[in-house]
Amino acid sequence: MSSTTERVISSSSALKPPLVWLITGTNSGFGRRLTQIALSRGDKVIATARSLEKLRAVKFENASKENLHLIQLDVTEGSTTVKEKIDNAVKESWGKVSILVNNAGSGSPALAEEGEEIFRKAIETNFFGVISVTNAILPFMRAKKEGIVVTIGSRMTWKTPALVGLWSYRASKAAVHAWAETLAQEIKPFGLQGLIVAPGAFRTEGIYGNYWTPPNPIPDYAPMRQKIDEFFFTIGGTEPGDPDKAMNLLFQFLRQEGPFEGKGFPDNGYVYFGHDSEKNLEEACEANLSSLAKWRGYFKDIDIE
């Protein structure tokens, strides 16, 4: 490793508090919890949500105009509007962003043949929305030569076998993983760090509350849809992950405190968040290696001679 690379990694893992966070999707779930933790620890937060009314209704402790700036932001509004709102928010508050957390996301169940419109909505939020927000933040980070871009992904991208009915969510998260992996390499020379947090199942509010509403239900799939539907709505309230513990740990990790002091960040940028995330990754690796062993050699002799 070159000395230049070593300097980049060192600088991106040593942000000095108090930090300024911009977190999307903060009126519930991970976003609300992480915002509260950051405020409680003395950091400042630019908190966003699609509904400013709902965001204002959240009673954050230790919050004041000095440490919390609320903005209405629908990440699907388009890059121009997103950039304008974020530019204004940063300039009207503390003039910088230390850590961006791309948390806002959505996902509705659908079967592949029925779900094209549902997928287009998911990818607008989970992929293009993340890109719009990040591109609006990066100029501020590059100017300071420091910052961390965190993208909340999903272990669903490698879960084996794929969970029927969640393909649109899985595909949109797979797309954002690929983008975030590349982004991390592109921003590294500026002293910036890119991370992908891939959570397992956590007991957050309403995450399994979306109903099957295919715009073009196909009768042949009715039995499958009913079976998956019944299973899908038994999950809520049984998830093993504690979102409060998770966000406390993520906060320490990003600030490189507690058990993470001096650890730096993963070389590949991935944070496998939860025992089920780790287990699913191991299962996917084993399945792929098993398939490779079985079929190795059949398709390799196809180079130009």
C-alpha positions as CSV (number, residue, x, y, z in Angstrom):
1,M,0.0,0.0,0.0
2,S,1.3,3.4,-0.9
3,S,1.9,6.2,1.6
4,T,-0.7,8.3,-0.2
5,T,-3.4,5.6,0.3
6,E,-2.4,5.2,3.9
7,R,-2.9,8.9,4.5
8,V,-6.3,8.8,2.8
9,I,-7.5,5.8,5.0
10,S,-6.1,7.5,8.1
11,S,-7.8,10.8,7.5
12,S,-11.2,9.3,6.7
13,S,-11.3,7.3,9.9
14,A,-10.4,10.1,12.3
15,L,-13.2,12.6,12.2
16,K,-13.2,14.9,15.2
17,P,-16.4,15.5,17.1
18,P,-18.7,17.3,17.3
19,L,-19.8,16.1,13.9
20,V,-22.5,17.3,11.5
21,W,-24.7,14.5,10.2
22,L,-27.2,14.5,7.4
23,I,-29.6,11.6,7.8
24,T,-32.5,10.9,5.4
25,G,-35.7,9.2,6.5
26,T,-35.6,10.4,10.1
27,N,-39.2,10.3,11.3
28,S,-39.0,6.6,12.1
29,G,-36.9,3.4,12.1
30,F,-33.1,3.6,12.0
31,G,-33.1,7.2,11.0
32,R,-35.0,8.4,14.0
33,R,-32.9,6.4,16.4
34,L,-29.6,7.5,14.9
35,T,-30.6,11.1,14.9
36,Q,-31.5,10.9,18.6
37,I,-28.2,9.2,19.5
38,A,-26.2,11.8,17.6
39,L,-28.0,14.6,19.4
40,S,-27.6,13.0,22.8
41,R,-23.8,12.7,22.2
42,G,-23.4,16.3,21.3
43,D,-23.3,16.2,17.5
44,K,-25.4,18.2,15.1
45,V,-27.9,16.8,12.7
46,I,-29.6,17.9,9.5
47,A,-32.7,15.6,9.6
48,T,-34.8,15.0,6.5
49,A,-38.2,13.3,5.8
50,R,-40.8,13.4,3.1
51,S,-43.3,14.9,5.5
52,L,-42.1,17.9,7.5
53,E,-45.2,17.7,9.6
54,K,-44.5,14.1,10.7
55,L,-40.8,15.0,11.3
56,R,-41.8,17.9,13.5
57,A,-44.1,15.6,15.5
58,V,-41.0,13.5,16.5
59,K,-40.0,14.5,20.0
60,F,-36.2,14.4,19.9
61,E,-34.6,14.8,23.3
62,N,-31.8,17.3,23.7
63,A,-32.9,19.0,20.5
64,S,-32.7,22.7,19.8
65,K,-32.0,25.1,16.9
66,E,-28.4,24.9,17.8
67,N,-28.0,21.2,17.0
68,L,-31.0,20.1,14.9
69,H,-32.0,21.4,11.5
70,L,-35.2,19.9,9.9
71,I,-35.9,19.9,6.2
72,Q,-38.6,18.4,4.0
73,L,-37.0,16.2,1.4
74,D,-38.5,13.6,-0.9
75,V,-35.4,12.0,-2.4
76,T,-37.3,11.2,-5.6
77,E,-38.0,14.9,-6.4
78,G,-35.1,14.9,-8.9
79,S,-31.5,15.9,-8.6
80,T,-32.0,19.6,-9.2
81,T,-34.6,20.0,-6.4
82,V,-32.7,17.7,-4.1
83,K,-29.5,19.6,-4.6
84,E,-31.2,23.0,-4.0
85,K,-32.8,21.8,-0.8
86,I,-29.6,20.3,0.6
87,D,-27.5,23.2,-0.5
88,N,-29.8,25.6,1.4
89,A,-29.9,23.3,4.4
90,V,-26.2,23.0,4.7
91,K,-25.5,26.7,4.2
92,E,-28.3,27.7,6.6
93,S,-27.0,25.4,9.3
94,W,-23.3,24.6,9.9
95,G,-21.8,24.8,6.4
96,K,-20.5,21.3,6.3
97,V,-21.6,17.6,6.6
98,S,-19.2,15.2,8.3
99,I,-21.3,12.0,7.8
100,L,-24.1,11.4,5.3
101,V,-26.4,8.5,6.1
102,N,-28.5,7.4,3.1
103,N,-31.2,5.8,5.1
104,A,-34.5,6.7,3.3
105,G,-35.8,3.7,1.5
106,S,-39.0,1.9,0.4
107,G,-40.1,-1.5,-0.7
108,S,-43.4,-3.2,-1.5
109,P,-43.9,-6.9,-2.2
110,A,-44.5,-8.0,-5.8
111,L,-44.0,-11.0,-8.0
112,A,-41.7,-10.5,-10.9
113,E,-44.2,-10.7,-13.8
114,E,-46.6,-8.4,-12.0
115,G,-44.2,-5.9,-10.4
116,E,-42.6,-3.7,-13.0
117,E,-44.3,-0.5,-11.9
118,I,-43.6,-1.3,-8.2
119,F,-39.9,-1.8,-9.1
120,R,-39.7,1.6,-10.9
121,K,-41.0,3.2,-7.7
122,A,-38.5,1.3,-5.5
123,I,-35.5,2.1,-7.7
124,E,-36.4,5.8,-7.8
125,T,-36.1,5.9,-3.9
126,N,-33.5,3.2,-3.2
127,F,-31.2,4.0,-6.1
128,F,-31.6,7.3,-7.9
129,G,-32.7,9.1,-4.7
130,V,-29.5,7.9,-2.9
131,I,-27.4,9.2,-5.9
132,S,-29.2,12.6,-5.9
133,V,-28.6,13.1,-2.2
134,T,-25.0,11.9,-2.3
135,N,-24.1,14.1,-5.3
136,A,-25.5,17.1,-3.5
137,I,-23.3,16.4,-0.4
138,L,-20.0,15.5,-2.0
139,P,-19.0,19.0,-3.0
140,F,-19.1,20.0,0.7
141,M,-17.1,17.0,1.7
142,R,-14.5,17.4,-1.0
143,A,-14.0,21.0,0.0
144,K,-13.1,19.9,3.6
145,K,-11.2,16.8,2.4
146,E,-13.1,14.7,5.0
147,G,-16.4,12.9,5.3
148,I,-18.1,9.5,5.4
149,V,-20.8,8.5,3.0
150,V,-23.0,5.7,4.5
151,T,-25.5,3.8,2.3
152,I,-28.0,1.5,4.0
153,G,-28.2,-1.5,1.8
154,S,-29.6,-4.9,2.5
155,R,-28.5,-8.5,3.1
156,M,-31.4,-9.4,0.7
157,T,-29.0,-8.8,-2.2
158,W,-27.2,-12.0,-1.4
159,K,-29.8,-14.0,0.5
160,T,-30.0,-17.6,-0.9
161,P,-32.4,-18.7,-2.1
162,A,-34.0,-15.4,-3.1
163,L,-37.1,-14.6,-1.0
164,V,-40.1,-14.7,-3.4
165,G,-42.0,-11.4,-3.5
166,L,-39.2,-9.1,-2.5
167,W,-37.4,-9.0,-5.9
168,S,-38.0,-5.2,-6.5
169,Y,-36.5,-4.3,-3.1
170,R,-33.6,-6.7,-3.6
171,A,-32.9,-5.5,-7.1
172,S,-32.9,-1.9,-6.1
173,K,-30.6,-2.6,-3.2
174,A,-28.3,-4.6,-5.4
175,A,-28.0,-1.7,-7.7
176,V,-27.2,0.7,-4.9
177,H,-24.6,-1.7,-3.6
178,A,-22.8,-1.7,-7.0
179,W,-22.9,2.1,-7.2
180,A,-21.7,2.5,-3.6
181,E,-18.8,0.1,-4.1
182,T,-17.6,2.1,-7.1
183,L,-18.2,5.5,-5.4
184,A,-16.0,4.4,-2.5
185,Q,-13.1,4.0,-4.8
186,E,-13.7,7.3,-6.6
187,I,-13.9,9.4,-3.5
188,K,-11.0,7.8,-1.6
189,P,-8.4,10.2,-3.2
190,F,-10.2,13.1,-1.6
191,G,-9.9,11.7,1.9
192,L,-13.5,10.5,1.9
193,Q,-14.8,7.1,3.1
194,G,-17.7,5.1,1.5
195,L,-19.5,2.4,3.5
196,I,-22.3,0.0,2.8
197,V,-24.3,-1.1,5.8
198,A,-26.2,-4.3,5.0
199,P,-28.7,-5.0,7.9
200,G,-30.4,-8.2,8.7
201,A,-34.0,-8.2,10.1
202,F,-34.6,-5.5,12.6
203,R,-37.8,-4.7,14.6
204,T,-38.5,-1.3,13.2
205,E,-41.9,0.3,12.8
206,G,-44.1,-0.8,9.9
207,I,-41.4,-2.3,7.8
208,Y,-43.7,-5.2,6.8
209,G,-46.8,-3.1,6.6
210,N,-47.0,-2.7,2.9
211,Y,-49.8,-4.7,1.2
212,W,-49.6,-6.5,-2.2
213,T,-51.1,-4.1,-4.7
214,P,-50.0,-5.3,-8.1
215,P,-51.4,-3.0,-10.8
216,N,-52.0,-6.1,-13.1
217,P,-52.7,-9.2,-10.9
218,I,-52.3,-12.3,-12.9
219,P,-54.8,-15.1,-11.9
220,D,-52.1,-17.9,-12.4
221,Y,-50.1,-16.4,-9.5
222,A,-53.0,-16.0,-7.1
223,P,-52.2,-19.1,-5.0
224,M,-48.5,-18.1,-4.8
225,R,-49.4,-14.5,-3.9
226,Q,-51.7,-15.6,-1.1
227,K,-49.2,-18.0,0.4
228,I,-46.4,-15.5,0.4
229,D,-48.8,-12.8,1.6
230,E,-49.7,-14.9,4.7
231,F,-46.1,-15.5,5.4
232,F,-45.0,-11.9,4.9
233,F,-47.4,-10.5,7.5
234,T,-46.3,-12.9,10.1
235,I,-42.8,-11.5,10.2
236,G,-43.5,-8.1,11.8
237,G,-42.7,-8.2,15.5
238,T,-40.6,-11.4,15.2
239,E,-37.4,-9.9,13.8
240,P,-34.3,-10.7,15.9
241,G,-32.5,-7.4,15.6
242,D,-32.8,-4.6,18.1
243,P,-32.7,-1.3,16.2
244,D,-31.7,0.7,19.3
245,K,-28.7,-1.4,19.9
246,A,-27.9,-1.4,16.2
247,M,-27.8,2.4,15.9
248,N,-25.8,2.8,19.1
249,L,-23.2,0.4,17.7
250,L,-23.3,2.1,14.2
251,F,-22.8,5.5,15.9
252,Q,-19.7,4.2,17.7
253,F,-18.4,2.6,14.6
254,L,-18.7,5.7,12.5
255,R,-17.1,7.8,15.2
256,Q,-14.5,5.1,15.8
257,E,-15.2,5.0,19.5
258,G,-15.6,2.2,22.1
259,P,-14.8,-1.2,20.6
260,F,-13.9,0.4,17.3
261,E,-11.3,2.9,18.5
262,G,-8.4,2.7,16.1
263,K,-9.9,-0.1,14.0
264,G,-10.5,1.9,10.8
265,F,-13.1,0.7,8.3
266,P,-13.5,-2.6,6.3
267,D,-11.3,-2.8,3.2
268,N,-14.3,-3.6,1.0
269,G,-16.5,-1.0,2.7
270,Y,-19.2,-3.5,3.8
271,V,-20.6,-3.7,7.3
272,Y,-22.5,-7.0,7.7
273,F,-25.0,-5.8,10.3
274,G,-26.5,-8.5,12.4
275,H,-25.9,-12.2,12.8
276,D,-28.5,-13.1,10.1
277,S,-26.7,-10.8,7.7
278,E,-23.4,-12.6,8.3
279,K,-25.2,-16.0,8.1
280,N,-26.8,-15.1,4.8
281,L,-23.5,-14.0,3.3
282,E,-21.8,-17.2,4.4
283,E,-24.7,-19.3,2.8
284,A,-24.4,-17.3,-0.4
285,C,-20.7,-17.8,-0.6
286,E,-21.0,-21.5,0.1
287,A,-23.7,-21.9,-2.6
288,N,-21.7,-20.1,-5.2
289,L,-18.5,-22.0,-4.4
290,S,-20.4,-25.3,-4.5
291,S,-21.9,-24.4,-7.9
292,L,-18.5,-23.4,-9.2
293,A,-16.9,-26.7,-8.1
294,K,-19.7,-28.6,-9.8
295,W,-19.5,-26.7,-13.1
296,R,-15.9,-25.7,-13.1
297,G,-14.2,-26.3,-16.5
298,Y,-17.3,-26.6,-18.6
299,F,-17.4,-23.0,-19.8
300,K,-13.8,-21.8,-19.5
301,D,-12.3,-22.8,-22.8
302,I,-13.9,-20.0,-24.8
303,D,-11.0,-17.5,-25.2
304,I,-9.9,-16.3,-28.6
305,E,-6.9,-18.3,-29.7
